[in-house]
Amino acid sequence: MNDDDYNEKEIDDIQSIQDFITTITTQQKELVLTKKSKTVGAILTAEQYDWFLDQIDAQQDLSFVPDRLTDRTGSQSLADFKKELDDER
């Protein structure tokens, strides 16, 4: 997706956008939606969407998860929670 070649349409060009959507399965590039030359959105192909999700996954730092699984700091037992609820009634 580093290729700068893409389709671009003004958001008000409904017919062109519908034509793109109708043929999305054969599209190779995204459709960038603009309003007064400012990008306001995009319609991605399935391949591009998968690439996008892969990039997000690659940037996620999940190293803290194993530590948090066993972190009970500030936690309350179920029995204490039930007792607290009963006390509030």
Secondary structure, 3 states (H helix, E strand, C coil): CCCCCCEEEECCCHHHHHHHHHCHHHCCCCEEEEECCEEEEEECCHHHHHHHHHHHHHHCCCCCHHHHHCCCCCCCCHHHHHHHHHHHC
